[in-house]
Amino acid sequence: MKRILLIVSGGIAAYKALELVRLATKAGIGVTAVLTAAGEKFVTPLSLQALTGGKVYQDLFSLTDESEMGHIELSRAADLVVIAPATANILAKLVAGLADDLASTLALATDKPVLVAPAMNVRMWEHAATRANMAVLQQRGVLVVPPDEGAMACGEFGPGRLAEPPAILAAIEAALNDGPLKGKHAIVTSGPTHEPIDPVRYLANRSSGKQGHAIAAALAALGARVTLISGPVSLPDPFGMVVVKVETAREMHAAVRNALPADIAVCAAAVADWHVAPAAQKLKKHGSATPPTLALSENPDILAEISKPGTRRPALVIGFAAETENLAAHATDKRARKHCDWIVANDVSGTGIMGGDENEVLLITGAGTESWPRMGKTRLAQKLADKIKEFFA
Ligand SMILES: Cc1cc2nc3c(=O)[nH]c(=O)nc-3n(C[C@H](O)[C@H](O)[C@H](O)COP(=O)(O)O)c2cc1C
């Protein structure tokens, strides 16, 4: 039986942790609960004990608890540490490495993955301190179930409301997944990049991120630890993975480097080939004799760089080729030039594929070319994930 260590910190949404315990136990996941001092103001240890069917830990310096199960052992006895709800306070403590109570000491001492479901007032969530803390935690690989947007208990409106327990459970199940890709780290890039021209304009492309996000989800479903690096998209963050949001190709390049080492890289993002040096102020039409000229400079080639031989090269590097003519020839050429292992090639010439829900591709590997018929992007992602699974089998 898989087991989570559930830390309930002191937010108004702590009552939802009881529902989470109920759902998790129903799904066959064992729960050991830890309650912070502030958490106890919102839910009683007795409720948690009744639902988990076990002892609720609260005190770092309890002689009885320490003789039963030391705090280090407690931090490692579960497969996953879940903090739900996670207060602004406990998130800041995680970032700083503070260990001044049982919950924060366990979070620091654990050798297991940590998943947080933040919940707080919208101002607290949007405060620069919390933004910076969340960025650090995600960079460290802490899994995040982002808060929902909506009316809050405090009467304000916005993001900060604890995600619903079924969504948190889905993320827990993904993190506990013992699938065939368990232990493998996959970097997936997705979506377009935006290259600013001035403070309000940018160069972009029609990529929606649907295919890349679906691949990230399919790999996570097979048990891989996934880092999804996404350009600007209007899709919800998939659960159970680290999501790094970037805007430009150069930011995506830095994020990919940061996420290495990895076993698998799927470069599905439609990365801009060029950028311009953005103007500091909005370019004005009025008063300029001629239209401005955009001087393009080349962006880093993420796929070529990640495919270079070396100790940090993922065992399997998959590139995407979006072509409007001579699909097979261009894609085969791209595979050879970039030195990636596989290329997924799609014809994006006015077929509704870019931005649409379906895709039709050629998969070009060292072993030859497979033609995959038109299918939903989710189905295609699962098919590709199965191929990746076979590669590592
Ligand atoms: C009524 C009330 C509701 C609160 N709700 C939240 C909340 O939703 N999120 C949050 O981050 N802090 C909230 N706080 C503040 C935390 O309880 C406080 O920062 C506390 O120190 C957190 O301790 P902990 O992180 O150790 O549990 C609330 C406080 C009160 C009095």
The ligand as an ORCA input file, in Angstrom:
! r2SCAN-3c Opt
* xyz 0 1
  C      -9.123     32.915     10.239
  C      -7.751     32.734      9.660
  C      -7.630     32.163      8.421
  C      -6.369     32.006      7.823
  N      -6.292     31.446      6.586
  C      -5.087     31.336      5.987
  C      -4.987     30.777      4.694
  O      -5.972     30.369      4.060
  N      -3.765     30.699      4.126
  C      -2.645     31.134      4.771
  O      -1.562     31.058      4.178
  N      -2.712     31.628      6.017
  C      -3.898     31.747      6.650
  N      -3.965     32.273      7.903
  C      -2.725     32.668      8.592
  C      -1.967     31.437      9.122
  O      -2.806     30.706      9.998
  C      -0.691     31.880      9.830
  O       0.193     32.448      8.875
  C      -0.011     30.759     10.564
  O       1.171     31.246     11.140
  C       0.320     29.586      9.649
  O       1.028     28.615     10.391
  P       1.437     27.217      9.743
  O       1.979     27.515      8.409
  O       2.497     26.681     10.681
  O       0.246     26.340      9.745
  C      -5.209     32.423      8.522
  C      -5.350     32.968      9.791
  C      -6.592     33.128     10.357
  C      -6.706     33.746     11.721
*
